[in-house]
Amino acid sequence: MERKKPGEIIGRIFKFADLVTYHSGAIVSRTVIDKDVGTVTIFAFDEGQSLSEHTAPYNAMIQVIDGEAEISIAGEKFLLKGGDSIIMPANKPHAVRAVKKFKMILTMIRS
């Protein structure tokens, strides 16, 4: 699929998994929606890549669309595979690690 800017996919059929590609040793992201009230971003993590533990002042939902990830929330670990989702609660420390290369949609609503 040809890379398109966020506005170029509005009103068109697309697959989230086609919006980013895996790159060796890297995390790739692409913001699909960016508004004051929230964002929708797709990520592709190569195996072993991670986001270190951090907090956010609002809930964030992860939807794994390919591969396998470990999500930790306040010290509890969750294994997610393609089709699985989890909501990370506001103000709780969380981290993301690619057990296998994986793609996810991150939806954050600022409210």
Secondary structure, DSSP 8 states (H G I E B T S, - for coil): -----HHHHTTS---GGGS----TT-EEEEEEEEETTEEEEEEEE-TT-EEEEE--SS-EEEEEEESEEEEEETTEEEEEETT-EEEE-TTS-EEEEESS-EEEEEEEE--
